[in-house]
């Protein structure tokens, strides 16, 4: 299974923010949209990711408030990325290795979407469920040993 398979199911809705946006406004947007991340775009290019992890770190650093911080000052400016052709097993390894919950999907320099660790886990579980159903159907249709095999008519 590849990343493109997840994007087909998930759809291509993207939530972005400028690096010069106020952090408080970006956080409000994340809460309103019920999303855990915003892709930080500048002049059509991916320049970072803003997740609740960065927001919480900024709040702690500022004594409990986001203050007047800009997205640029707290974003992850080197986010993990993948391509639509990246295998899901590789994405899992990458996300686990960096403790990343969100990964932008790039086709060249074009942002195709963002996949979350939840999306990856759901795809794996759905795939395993399908495989289990197929195996159970195969086993259920297995011929009994006492039954004579059908004779071929040649």
Beta strands, then each sheet from edge to edge (+ up, - down):
strand 1: 16-17
strand 2: 37-42
strand 3: 45-51
strand 4: 81-82
strand 5: 102-107
strand 6: 110-116
sheet 1: 1+ 2+ 3-
sheet 2: 4+ 5+ 6-
end
